[in-house]
Amino acid sequence: MDLERMRTLLTALQEARYAGVRSVSYDGKTITYGSDAELANAISDLEGRIATATSGTPRRRRWATVASKGL
């Protein structure tokens, strides 16, 4: 999938999510997501693919555990 098509799809997914709709139509196709979480995952995946396509490296997320004794 080319970069412009991914950006167009991302815009369609974001608009649908903000409108509270779970069905998205683009290029004559309709996709219906079962929940908002599925739609959010699709948006996140597409954002990662766009980041990889533009920078050449995948977007990284860091998770860390922080603890304190409260001193």
N, CA, C, O and CB atoms as a CASP TS submission, in Angstrom:
PFRMAT TS
TARGET T0000
AUTHOR 0000-0000-0000
METHOD Language model
MODEL 1
PARENT N/A
ATOM      1  N   MET     1       0.861  -1.166   0.000  1.00  0.00           N
ATOM      2  CA  MET     1       0.000   0.000   0.000  1.00  0.00           C
ATOM      3  C   MET     1       0.909   1.232   0.000  1.00  0.00           C
ATOM      4  O   MET     1       1.863   1.301   0.775  1.00  0.00           O
ATOM      5  CB  MET     1      -0.980  -0.004   1.235  1.00  0.00           C
ATOM      6  N   ASP     2       0.618   2.185  -0.854  1.00  0.00           N
ATOM      7  CA  ASP     2       1.462   3.375  -0.923  1.00  0.00           C
ATOM      8  C   ASP     2       1.120   4.363   0.190  1.00  0.00           C
ATOM      9  O   ASP     2       0.076   4.261   0.836  1.00  0.00           O
ATOM     10  CB  ASP     2       1.315   4.050  -2.287  1.00  0.00           C
ATOM     11  N   LEU     3       2.006   5.302   0.394  1.00  0.00           N
ATOM     12  CA  LEU     3       1.915   6.239   1.514  1.00  0.00           C
ATOM     13  C   LEU     3       0.659   7.105   1.447  1.00  0.00           C
ATOM     14  O   LEU     3      -0.002   7.301   2.466  1.00  0.00           O
ATOM     15  CB  LEU     3       3.145   7.126   1.546  1.00  0.00           C
ATOM     16  N   GLU     4       0.324   7.614   0.293  1.00  0.00           N
ATOM     17  CA  GLU     4      -0.865   8.470   0.162  1.00  0.00           C
ATOM     18  C   GLU     4      -2.142   7.702   0.468  1.00  0.00           C
ATOM     19  O   GLU     4      -3.061   8.237   1.089  1.00  0.00           O
ATOM     20  CB  GLU     4      -0.943   9.063  -1.247  1.00  0.00           C
ATOM     21  N   ARG     5      -2.199   6.464   0.037  1.00  0.00           N
ATOM     22  CA  ARG     5      -3.384   5.642   0.316  1.00  0.00           C
ATOM     23  C   ARG     5      -3.500   5.367   1.812  1.00  0.00           C
ATOM     24  O   ARG     5      -4.598   5.389   2.367  1.00  0.00           O
ATOM     25  CB  ARG     5      -3.323   4.309  -0.470  1.00  0.00           C
ATOM     26  N   MET     6      -2.357   5.105   2.470  1.00  0.00           N
ATOM     27  CA  MET     6      -2.380   4.879   3.921  1.00  0.00           C
ATOM     28  C   MET     6      -2.843   6.134   4.657  1.00  0.00           C
ATOM     29  O   MET     6      -3.611   6.044   5.614  1.00  0.00           O
ATOM     30  CB  MET     6      -0.986   4.452   4.425  1.00  0.00           C
ATOM     31  N   ARG     7      -2.380   7.295   4.217  1.00  0.00           N
ATOM     32  CA  ARG     7      -2.791   8.549   4.860  1.00  0.00           C
ATOM     33  C   ARG     7      -4.280   8.809   4.655  1.00  0.00           C
ATOM     34  O   ARG     7      -4.960   9.287   5.563  1.00  0.00           O
ATOM     35  CB  ARG     7      -1.973   9.728   4.310  1.00  0.00           C
ATOM     36  N   THR     8      -4.785   8.496   3.463  1.00  0.00           N
ATOM     37  CA  THR     8      -6.212   8.672   3.193  1.00  0.00           C
ATOM     38  C   THR     8      -7.037   7.755   4.085  1.00  0.00           C
ATOM     39  O   THR     8      -8.045   8.173   4.656  1.00  0.00           O
ATOM     40  CB  THR     8      -6.523   8.397   1.709  1.00  0.00           C
ATOM     41  N   LEU     9      -6.609   6.513   4.202  1.00  0.00           N
ATOM     42  CA  LEU     9      -7.311   5.561   5.056  1.00  0.00           C
ATOM     43  C   LEU     9      -7.239   5.984   6.520  1.00  0.00           C
ATOM     44  O   LEU     9      -8.228   5.867   7.244  1.00  0.00           O
ATOM     45  CB  LEU     9      -6.727   4.157   4.884  1.00  0.00           C
ATOM     46  N   LEU    10      -6.092   6.469   6.959  1.00  0.00           N
ATOM     47  CA  LEU    10      -5.944   6.931   8.344  1.00  0.00           C
ATOM     48  C   LEU    10      -6.913   8.072   8.629  1.00  0.00           C
ATOM     49  O   LEU    10      -7.550   8.094   9.682  1.00  0.00           O
ATOM     50  CB  LEU    10      -4.492   7.383   8.616  1.00  0.00           C
ATOM     51  N   THR    11      -7.027   9.007   7.712  1.00  0.00           N
ATOM     52  CA  THR    11      -7.959  10.119   7.882  1.00  0.00           C
ATOM     53  C   THR    11      -9.393   9.604   7.982  1.00  0.00           C
ATOM     54  O   THR    11     -10.162  10.069   8.824  1.00  0.00           O
ATOM     55  CB  THR    11      -7.830  11.118   6.715  1.00  0.00           C
ATOM     56  N   ALA    12      -9.753   8.657   7.139  1.00  0.00           N
ATOM     57  CA  ALA    12     -11.107   8.088   7.161  1.00  0.00           C
ATOM     58  C   ALA    12     -11.369   7.372   8.482  1.00  0.00           C
ATOM     59  O   ALA    12     -12.458   7.491   9.044  1.00  0.00           O
ATOM     60  CB  ALA    12     -11.304   7.114   5.982  1.00  0.00           C
ATOM     61  N   LEU    13     -10.382   6.629   8.982  1.00  0.00           N
ATOM     62  CA  LEU    13     -10.550   5.919  10.250  1.00  0.00           C
ATOM     63  C   LEU    13     -10.690   6.900  11.410  1.00  0.00           C
ATOM     64  O   LEU    13     -11.537   6.708  12.282  1.00  0.00           O
ATOM     65  CB  LEU    13      -9.367   4.975  10.496  1.00  0.00           C
ATOM     66  N   GLN    14      -9.876   7.938  11.429  1.00  0.00           N
ATOM     67  CA  GLN    14      -9.943   8.921  12.505  1.00  0.00           C
ATOM     68  C   GLN    14     -11.268   9.673  12.488  1.00  0.00           C
ATOM     69  O   GLN    14     -11.868   9.894  13.540  1.00  0.00           O
ATOM     70  CB  GLN    14      -8.783   9.905  12.396  1.00  0.00           C
ATOM     71  N   GLU    15     -11.724  10.063  11.316  1.00  0.00           N
ATOM     72  CA  GLU    15     -13.010  10.756  11.215  1.00  0.00           C
ATOM     73  C   GLU    15     -14.155   9.865  11.690  1.00  0.00           C
ATOM     74  O   GLU    15     -15.062  10.331  12.380  1.00  0.00           O
ATOM     75  CB  GLU    15     -13.261  11.206   9.771  1.00  0.00           C
ATOM     76  N   ALA    16     -14.112   8.600  11.326  1.00  0.00           N
ATOM     77  CA  ALA    16     -15.157   7.669  11.761  1.00  0.00           C
ATOM     78  C   ALA    16     -15.139   7.504  13.280  1.00  0.00           C
ATOM     79  O   ALA    16     -16.191   7.488  13.920  1.00  0.00           O
ATOM     80  CB  ALA    16     -14.978   6.298  11.077  1.00  0.00           C
ATOM     81  N   ARG    17     -13.953   7.384  13.848  1.00  0.00           N
ATOM     82  CA  ARG    17     -13.852   7.197  15.301  1.00  0.00           C
ATOM     83  C   ARG    17     -14.357   8.428  16.045  1.00  0.00           C
ATOM     84  O   ARG    17     -15.083   8.307  17.032  1.00  0.00           O
ATOM     85  CB  ARG    17     -12.399   6.896  15.706  1.00  0.00           C
ATOM     86  N   TYR    18     -13.976   9.601  15.577  1.00  0.00           N
ATOM     87  CA  TYR    18     -14.410  10.826  16.253  1.00  0.00           C
ATOM     88  C   TYR    18     -15.910  11.057  16.102  1.00  0.00           C
ATOM     89  O   TYR    18     -16.527  11.708  16.946  1.00  0.00           O
ATOM     90  CB  TYR    18     -13.646  12.025  15.706  1.00  0.00           C
ATOM     91  N   ALA    19     -16.493  10.530  15.038  1.00  0.00           N
ATOM     92  CA  ALA    19     -17.935  10.656  14.825  1.00  0.00           C
ATOM     93  C   ALA    19     -18.712   9.576  15.560  1.00  0.00           C
ATOM     94  O   ALA    19     -19.939   9.633  15.633  1.00  0.00           O
ATOM     95  CB  ALA    19     -18.255  10.597  13.342  1.00  0.00           C
ATOM     96  N   GLY    20     -18.005   8.591  16.106  1.00  0.00           N
ATOM     97  CA  GLY    20     -18.675   7.510  16.830  1.00  0.00           C
ATOM     98  C   GLY    20     -19.225   6.433  15.918  1.00  0.00           C
ATOM     99  O   GLY    20     -20.116   5.682  16.312  1.00  0.00           O
ATOM    100  N   VAL    21     -18.703   6.349  14.698  1.00  0.00           N
ATOM    101  CA  VAL    21     -19.160   5.376  13.712  1.00  0.00           C
ATOM    102  C   VAL    21     -18.133   4.258  13.626  1.00  0.00           C
ATOM    103  O   VAL    21     -16.930   4.513  13.678  1.00  0.00           O
ATOM    104  CB  VAL    21     -19.382   6.040  12.318  1.00  0.00           C
ATOM    105  N   ARG    22     -18.602   3.021  13.496  1.00  0.00           N
ATOM    106  CA  ARG    22     -17.671   1.890  13.400  1.00  0.00           C
ATOM    107  C   ARG    22     -17.505   1.365  11.989  1.00  0.00           C
ATOM    108  O   ARG    22     -16.751   0.415  11.776  1.00  0.00           O
ATOM    109  CB  ARG    22     -18.131   0.776  14.285  1.00  0.00           C
ATOM    110  N   SER    23     -18.191   1.957  11.014  1.00  0.00           N
ATOM    111  CA  SER    23     -18.058   1.551   9.620  1.00  0.00           C
ATOM    112  C   SER    23     -17.312   2.630   8.852  1.00  0.00           C
ATOM    113  O   SER    23     -17.582   3.823   8.998  1.00  0.00           O
ATOM    114  CB  SER    23     -19.444   1.284   8.983  1.00  0.00           C
ATOM    115  N   VAL    24     -16.367   2.184   8.029  1.00  0.00           N
ATOM    116  CA  VAL    24     -15.561   3.103   7.233  1.00  0.00           C
ATOM    117  C   VAL    24     -15.636   2.658   5.782  1.00  0.00           C
ATOM    118  O   VAL    24     -15.486   1.473   5.483  1.00  0.00           O
ATOM    119  CB  VAL    24     -14.078   3.149   7.735  1.00  0.00           C
ATOM    120  N   SER    25     -15.870   3.610   4.874  1.00  0.00           N
ATOM    121  CA  SER    25     -15.909   3.318   3.446  1.00  0.00           C
ATOM    122  C   SER    25     -14.800   4.084   2.743  1.00  0.00           C
ATOM    123  O   SER    25     -14.627   5.283   2.962  1.00  0.00           O
ATOM    124  CB  SER    25     -17.289   3.676   2.843  1.00  0.00           C
ATOM    125  N   TYR    26     -14.055   3.390   1.902  1.00  0.00           N
ATOM    126  CA  TYR    26     -13.016   4.008   1.090  1.00  0.00           C
ATOM    127  C   TYR    26     -12.784   3.118  -0.114  1.00  0.00           C
ATOM    128  O   TYR    26     -12.908   1.897  -0.025  1.00  0.00           O
ATOM    129  CB  TYR    26     -11.697   4.220   1.902  1.00  0.00           C
ATOM    130  N   ASP    27     -12.453   3.716  -1.219  1.00  0.00           N
ATOM    131  CA  ASP    27     -12.206   3.000  -2.475  1.00  0.00           C
ATOM    132  C   ASP    27     -13.316   2.019  -2.817  1.00  0.00           C
ATOM    133  O   ASP    27     -13.042   0.955  -3.372  1.00  0.00           O
ATOM    134  CB  ASP    27     -10.891   2.261  -2.398  1.00  0.00           C
ATOM    135  N   GLY    28     -14.548   2.347  -2.505  1.00  0.00           N
ATOM    136  CA  GLY    28     -15.674   1.479  -2.820  1.00  0.00           C
ATOM    137  C   GLY    28     -15.831   0.282  -1.894  1.00  0.00           C
ATOM    138  O   GLY    28     -16.661  -0.590  -2.150  1.00  0.00           O
ATOM    139  N   LYS    29     -15.048   0.226  -0.826  1.00  0.00           N
ATOM    140  CA  LYS    29     -15.117  -0.881   0.134  1.00  0.00           C
ATOM    141  C   LYS    29     -15.619  -0.352   1.472  1.00  0.00           C
ATOM    142  O   LYS    29     -15.368   0.801   1.824  1.00  0.00           O
ATOM    143  CB  LYS    29     -13.725  -1.569   0.300  1.00  0.00           C
ATOM    144  N   THR    30     -16.319  -1.186   2.206  1.00  0.00           N
ATOM    145  CA  THR    30     -16.805  -0.816   3.532  1.00  0.00           C
ATOM    146  C   THR    30     -16.278  -1.816   4.550  1.00  0.00           C
ATOM    147  O   THR    30     -16.384  -3.030   4.372  1.00  0.00           O
ATOM    148  CB  THR    30     -18.357  -0.761   3.565  1.00  0.00           C
ATOM    149  N   ILE    31     -15.710  -1.278   5.616  1.00  0.00           N
ATOM    150  CA  ILE    31     -15.205  -2.114   6.707  1.00  0.00           C
ATOM    151  C   ILE    31     -15.964  -1.724   7.961  1.00  0.00           C
ATOM    152  O   ILE    31     -16.088  -0.540   8.275  1.00  0.00           O
ATOM    153  CB  ILE    31     -13.650  -1.947   6.905  1.00  0.00           C
ATOM    154  N   THR    32     -16.475  -2.722   8.681  1.00  0.00           N
ATOM    155  CA  THR    32     -17.175  -2.478   9.930  1.00  0.00           C
ATOM    156  C   THR    32     -16.375  -3.101  11.058  1.00  0.00           C
ATOM    157  O   THR    32     -16.084  -4.297  11.036  1.00  0.00           O
ATOM    158  CB  THR    32     -18.620  -3.046   9.890  1.00  0.00           C
ATOM    159  N   TYR    33     -16.023  -2.296  12.035  1.00  0.00           N
ATOM    160  CA  TYR    33     -15.251  -2.754  13.189  1.00  0.00           C
ATOM    161  C   TYR    33     -16.213  -3.115  14.310  1.00  0.00           C
ATOM    162  O   TYR    33     -17.239  -2.460  14.493  1.00  0.00           O
ATOM    163  CB  TYR    33     -14.234  -1.668  13.657  1.00  0.00           C
ATOM    164  N   GLY    34     -15.879  -4.154  15.058  1.00  0.00           N
ATOM    165  CA  GLY    34     -16.752  -4.656  16.107  1.00  0.00           C
ATOM    166  C   GLY    34     -16.831  -3.761  17.326  1.00  0.00           C
ATOM    167  O   GLY    34     -17.845  -3.745  18.024  1.00  0.00           O
ATOM    168  N   SER    35     -15.772  -3.017  17.587  1.00  0.00           N
ATOM    169  CA  SER    35     -15.752  -2.153  18.768  1.00  0.00           C
ATOM    170  C   SER    35     -14.826  -0.969  18.526  1.00  0.00           C
ATOM    171  O   SER    35     -14.080  -0.932  17.548  1.00  0.00           O
ATOM    172  CB  SER    35     -15.306  -2.943  20.021  1.00  0.00           C
ATOM    173  N   ASP    36     -14.889  -0.014  19.429  1.00  0.00           N
ATOM    174  CA  ASP    36     -14.000   1.139  19.339  1.00  0.00           C
ATOM    175  C   ASP    36     -12.547   0.708  19.524  1.00  0.00           C
ATOM    176  O   ASP    36     -11.643   1.294  18.928  1.00  0.00           O
ATOM    177  CB  ASP    36     -14.383   2.198  20.387  1.00  0.00           C
ATOM    178  N   ALA    37     -12.324  -0.307  20.341  1.00  0.00           N
ATOM    179  CA  ALA    37     -10.962  -0.794  20.563  1.00  0.00           C
ATOM    180  C   ALA    37     -10.357  -1.345  19.269  1.00  0.00           C
ATOM    181  O   ALA    37      -9.182  -1.112  18.985  1.00  0.00           O
ATOM    182  CB  ALA    37     -10.953  -1.878  21.655  1.00  0.00           C
ATOM    183  N   GLU    38     -11.150  -2.069  18.490  1.00  0.00           N
ATOM    184  CA  GLU    38     -10.661  -2.584  17.203  1.00  0.00           C
ATOM    185  C   GLU    38     -10.329  -1.437  16.260  1.00  0.00           C
ATOM    186  O   GLU    38      -9.322  -1.485  15.554  1.00  0.00           O
ATOM    187  CB  GLU    38     -11.706  -3.515  16.555  1.00  0.00           C
ATOM    188  N   LEU    39     -11.160  -0.417  16.246  1.00  0.00           N
ATOM    189  CA  LEU    39     -10.918   0.748  15.405  1.00  0.00           C
ATOM    190  C   LEU    39      -9.663   1.482  15.868  1.00  0.00           C
ATOM    191  O   LEU    39      -8.863   1.923  15.043  1.00  0.00           O
ATOM    192  CB  LEU    39     -12.133   1.694  15.426  1.00  0.00           C
ATOM    193  N   ALA    40      -9.485   1.614  17.178  1.00  0.00           N
ATOM    194  CA  ALA    40      -8.284   2.259  17.718  1.00  0.00           C
ATOM    195  C   ALA    40      -7.033   1.465  17.366  1.00  0.00           C
ATOM    196  O   ALA    40      -5.996   2.051  17.056  1.00  0.00           O
ATOM    197  CB  ALA    40      -8.397   2.415  19.240  1.00  0.00           C
ATOM    198  N   ASN    41      -7.117   0.141  17.411  1.00  0.00           N
ATOM    199  CA  ASN    41      -5.975  -0.701  17.035  1.00  0.00           C
ATOM    200  C   ASN    41      -5.639  -0.548  15.549  1.00  0.00           C
ATOM    201  O   ASN    41      -4.466  -0.536  15.175  1.00  0.00           O
ATOM    202  CB  ASN    41      -6.270  -2.176  17.358  1.00  0.00           C
ATOM    203  N   ALA    42      -6.651  -0.433  14.719  1.00  0.00           N
ATOM    204  CA  ALA    42      -6.418  -0.245  13.285  1.00  0.00           C
ATOM    205  C   ALA    42      -5.731   1.098  13.035  1.00  0.00           C
ATOM    206  O   ALA    42      -4.829   1.193  12.203  1.00  0.00           O
ATOM    207  CB  ALA    42      -7.753  -0.324  12.498  1.00  0.00           C
ATOM    208  N   ILE    43      -6.161   2.131  13.756  1.00  0.00           N
ATOM    209  CA  ILE    43      -5.538   3.450  13.624  1.00  0.00           C
ATOM    210  C   ILE    43      -4.094   3.398  14.079  1.00  0.00           C
ATOM    211  O   ILE    43      -3.210   3.929  13.406  1.00  0.00           O
ATOM    212  CB  ILE    43      -6.312   4.504  14.432  1.00  0.00           C
ATOM    213  N   SER    44      -3.845   2.763  15.213  1.00  0.00           N
ATOM    214  CA  SER    44      -2.490   2.658  15.748  1.00  0.00           C
ATOM    215  C   SER    44      -1.575   1.889  14.797  1.00  0.00           C
ATOM    216  O   SER    44      -0.431   2.285  14.571  1.00  0.00           O
ATOM    217  CB  SER    44      -2.513   1.978  17.116  1.00  0.00           C
ATOM    218  N   ASP    45      -2.078   0.798  14.248  1.00  0.00           N
ATOM    219  CA  ASP    45      -1.295   0.005  13.302  1.00  0.00           C
ATOM    220  C   ASP    45      -0.954   0.812  12.056  1.00  0.00           C
ATOM    221  O   ASP    45       0.176   0.775  11.569  1.00  0.00           O
ATOM    222  CB  ASP    45      -2.055  -1.261  12.912  1.00  0.00           C
ATOM    223  N   LEU    46      -1.929   1.532  11.552  1.00  0.00           N
ATOM    224  CA  LEU    46      -1.706   2.338  10.356  1.00  0.00           C
ATOM    225  C   LEU    46      -0.730   3.480  10.625  1.00  0.00           C
ATOM    226  O   LEU    46       0.093   3.803   9.769  1.00  0.00           O
ATOM    227  CB  LEU    46      -3.029   2.893   9.840  1.00  0.00           C
ATOM    228  N   GLU    47      -0.815   4.093  11.806  1.00  0.00           N
ATOM    229  CA  GLU    47       0.146   5.138  12.171  1.00  0.00           C
ATOM    230  C   GLU    47       1.561   4.577  12.211  1.00  0.00           C
ATOM    231  O   GLU    47       2.501   5.239  11.772  1.00  0.00           O
ATOM    232  CB  GLU    47      -0.216   5.758  13.531  1.00  0.00           C
ATOM    233  N   GLY    48       1.720   3.375  12.729  1.00  0.00           N
ATOM    234  CA  GLY    48       3.027   2.732  12.763  1.00  0.00           C
ATOM    235  C   GLY    48       3.554   2.435  11.362  1.00  0.00           C
ATOM    236  O   GLY    48       4.740   2.617  11.085  1.00  0.00           O
ATOM    237  N   ARG    49       2.669   1.978  10.487  1.00  0.00           N
ATOM    238  CA  ARG    49       3.073   1.699   9.108  1.00  0.00           C
ATOM    239  C   ARG    49       3.491   2.981   8.378  1.00  0.00           C
ATOM    240  O   ARG    49       4.447   2.981   7.603  1.00  0.00           O
ATOM    241  CB  ARG    49       1.929   1.012   8.349  1.00  0.00           C
ATOM    242  N   ILE    50       2.768   4.057   8.633  1.00  0.00           N
ATOM    243  CA  ILE    50       3.118   5.335   8.015  1.00  0.00           C
ATOM    244  C   ILE    50       4.458   5.828   8.554  1.00  0.00           C
ATOM    245  O   ILE    50       5.290   6.322   7.793  1.00  0.00           O
ATOM    246  CB  ILE    50       2.014   6.386   8.270  1.00  0.00           C
ATOM    247  N   ALA    51       4.666   5.697   9.857  1.00  0.00           N
ATOM    248  CA  ALA    51       5.939   6.112  10.454  1.00  0.00           C
ATOM    249  C   ALA    51       7.094   5.313   9.872  1.00  0.00           C
ATOM    250  O   ALA    51       8.155   5.871   9.593  1.00  0.00           O
ATOM    251  CB  ALA    51       5.900   5.947  11.981  1.00  0.00           C
ATOM    252  N   THR    52       6.900   4.018   9.687  1.00  0.00           N
ATOM    253  CA  THR    52       7.939   3.173   9.100  1.00  0.00           C
ATOM    254  C   THR    52       8.212   3.568   7.653  1.00  0.00           C
ATOM    255  O   THR    52       9.365   3.606   7.222  1.00  0.00           O
ATOM    256  CB  THR    52       7.535   1.699   9.174  1.00  0.00           C
ATOM    257  N   ALA    53       7.153   3.861   6.907  1.00  0.00           N
ATOM    258  CA  ALA    53       7.315   4.225   5.506  1.00  0.00           C
ATOM    259  C   ALA    53       8.011   5.577   5.334  1.00  0.00           C
ATOM    260  O   ALA    53       8.757   5.772   4.374  1.00  0.00           O
ATOM    261  CB  ALA    53       5.963   4.253   4.823  1.00  0.00           C
ATOM    262  N   THR    54       7.772   6.501   6.250  1.00  0.00           N
ATOM    263  CA  THR    54       8.361   7.829   6.115  1.00  0.00           C
ATOM    264  C   THR    54       9.773   7.911   6.671  1.00  0.00           C
ATOM    265  O   THR    54      10.611   8.631   6.128  1.00  0.00           O
ATOM    266  CB  THR    54       7.496   8.840   6.801  1.00  0.00           C
ATOM    267  N   SER    55      10.048   7.181   7.752  1.00  0.00           N
ATOM    268  CA  SER    55      11.370   7.288   8.373  1.00  0.00           C
ATOM    269  C   SER    55      12.265   6.093   8.080  1.00  0.00           C
ATOM    270  O   SER    55      13.482   6.177   8.245  1.00  0.00           O
ATOM    271  CB  SER    55      11.223   7.445   9.861  1.00  0.00           C
ATOM    272  N   GLY    56      11.683   4.993   7.651  1.00  0.00           N
ATOM    273  CA  GLY    56      12.467   3.806   7.371  1.00  0.00           C
ATOM    274  C   GLY    56      12.663   2.906   8.581  1.00  0.00           C
ATOM    275  O   GLY    56      13.122   1.773   8.437  1.00  0.00           O
ATOM    276  N   THR    57      12.325   3.389   9.765  1.00  0.00           N
ATOM    277  CA  THR    57      12.443   2.579  10.975  1.00  0.00           C
ATOM    278  C   THR    57      11.099   2.565  11.686  1.00  0.00           C
ATOM    279  O   THR    57      10.391   3.572  11.675  1.00  0.00           O
ATOM    280  CB  THR    57      13.563   3.122  11.914  1.00  0.00           C
ATOM    281  N   PRO    58      10.732   1.449  12.303  1.00  0.00           N
ATOM    282  CA  PRO    58       9.450   1.389  12.997  1.00  0.00           C
ATOM    283  C   PRO    58       9.438   2.276  14.239  1.00  0.00           C
ATOM    284  O   PRO    58      10.469   2.515  14.869  1.00  0.00           O
ATOM    285  CB  PRO    58       9.129  -0.048  13.382  1.00  0.00           C
ATOM    286  N   ARG    59       8.257   2.749  14.567  1.00  0.00           N
ATOM    287  CA  ARG    59       8.072   3.548  15.768  1.00  0.00           C
ATOM    288  C   ARG    59       8.214   2.639  16.980  1.00  0.00           C
ATOM    289  O   ARG    59       7.632   1.555  17.016  1.00  0.00           O
ATOM    290  CB  ARG    59       6.692   4.263  15.762  1.00  0.00           C
ATOM    291  N   ARG    60       8.968   3.066  17.951  1.00  0.00           N
ATOM    292  CA  ARG    60       9.178   2.243  19.142  1.00  0.00           C
ATOM    293  C   ARG    60       8.439   2.825  20.323  1.00  0.00           C
ATOM    294  O   ARG    60       8.316   4.041  20.471  1.00  0.00           O
ATOM    295  CB  ARG    60      10.666   2.117  19.463  1.00  0.00           C
ATOM    296  N   ARG    61       7.955   1.935  21.155  1.00  0.00           N
ATOM    297  CA  ARG    61       7.320   2.326  22.406  1.00  0.00           C
ATOM    298  C   ARG    61       8.132   1.749  23.533  1.00  0.00           C
ATOM    299  O   ARG    61       8.565   0.598  23.473  1.00  0.00           O
ATOM    300  CB  ARG    61       5.842   1.851  22.479  1.00  0.00           C
ATOM    301  N   ARG    62       8.337   2.525  24.538  1.00  0.00           N
ATOM    302  CA  ARG    62       9.107   2.058  25.691  1.00  0.00           C
ATOM    303  C   ARG    62       8.193   1.916  26.896  1.00  0.00           C
ATOM    304  O   ARG    62       7.356   2.775  27.174  1.00  0.00           O
ATOM    305  CB  ARG    62      10.272   3.023  26.008  1.00  0.00           C
ATOM    306  N   TRP    63       8.373   0.830  27.588  1.00  0.00           N
ATOM    307  CA  TRP    63       7.639   0.581  28.820  1.00  0.00           C
ATOM    308  C   TRP    63       8.659   0.441  29.925  1.00  0.00           C
ATOM    309  O   TRP    63       9.661  -0.252  29.755  1.00  0.00           O
ATOM    310  CB  TRP    63       6.730  -0.690  28.714  1.00  0.00           C
ATOM    311  N   ALA    64       8.430   1.071  31.027  1.00  0.00           N
ATOM    312  CA  ALA    64       9.344   0.989  32.148  1.00  0.00           C
ATOM    313  C   ALA    64       8.556   0.883  33.447  1.00  0.00           C
ATOM    314  O   ALA    64       7.450   1.411  33.570  1.00  0.00           O
ATOM    315  CB  ALA    64      10.282   2.206  32.178  1.00  0.00           C
ATOM    316  N   THR    65       9.140   0.203  34.390  1.00  0.00           N
ATOM    317  CA  THR    65       8.538   0.095  35.710  1.00  0.00           C
ATOM    318  C   THR    65       9.333   1.006  36.642  1.00  0.00           C
ATOM    319  O   THR    65      10.563   0.957  36.683  1.00  0.00           O
ATOM    320  CB  THR    65       8.524  -1.397  36.225  1.00  0.00           C
ATOM    321  N   VAL    66       8.618   1.824  37.377  1.00  0.00           N
ATOM    322  CA  VAL    66       9.248   2.756  38.298  1.00  0.00           C
ATOM    323  C   VAL    66       8.702   2.478  39.683  1.00  0.00           C
ATOM    324  O   VAL    66       7.493   2.360  39.879  1.00  0.00           O
ATOM    325  CB  VAL    66       8.999   4.237  37.877  1.00  0.00           C
ATOM    326  N   ALA    67       9.611   2.375  40.642  1.00  0.00           N
ATOM    327  CA  ALA    67       9.197   2.143  42.029  1.00  0.00           C
ATOM    328  C   ALA    67       9.883   3.145  42.937  1.00  0.00           C
ATOM    329  O   ALA    67      10.995   3.594  42.658  1.00  0.00           O
ATOM    330  CB  ALA    67       9.525   0.695  42.476  1.00  0.00           C
ATOM    331  N   SER    68       9.221   3.486  44.009  1.00  0.00           N
ATOM    332  CA  SER    68       9.778   4.430  44.958  1.00  0.00           C
ATOM    333  C   SER    68       9.343   4.032  46.367  1.00  0.00           C
ATOM    334  O   SER    68       8.229   3.553  46.580  1.00  0.00           O
ATOM    335  CB  SER    68       9.334   5.879  44.626  1.00  0.00           C
ATOM    336  N   LYS    69      10.248   4.242  47.320  1.00  0.00           N
ATOM    337  CA  LYS    69       9.894   3.964  48.715  1.00  0.00           C
ATOM    338  C   LYS    69       9.249   5.183  49.360  1.00  0.00           C
ATOM    339  O   LYS    69       8.899   5.156  50.540  1.00  0.00           O
ATOM    340  CB  LYS    69      11.138   3.540  49.515  1.00  0.00           C
ATOM    341  N   GLY    70       9.096   6.237  48.595  1.00  0.00           N
ATOM    342  CA  GLY    70       8.429   7.420  49.114  1.00  0.00           C
ATOM    343  C   GLY    70       9.301   8.267  50.017  1.00  0.00           C
ATOM    344  O   GLY    70       8.785   9.040  50.824  1.00  0.00           O
ATOM    345  N   LEU    71      10.595   8.140  49.900  1.00  0.00           N
ATOM    346  CA  LEU    71      11.495   8.927  50.751  1.00  0.00           C
ATOM    347  C   LEU    71      11.850  10.223  50.117  1.00  0.00           C
ATOM    348  O   LEU    71      12.599  11.009  50.696  1.00  0.00           O
ATOM    349  CB  LEU    71      12.749   8.165  51.061  1.00  0.00           C
TER
END
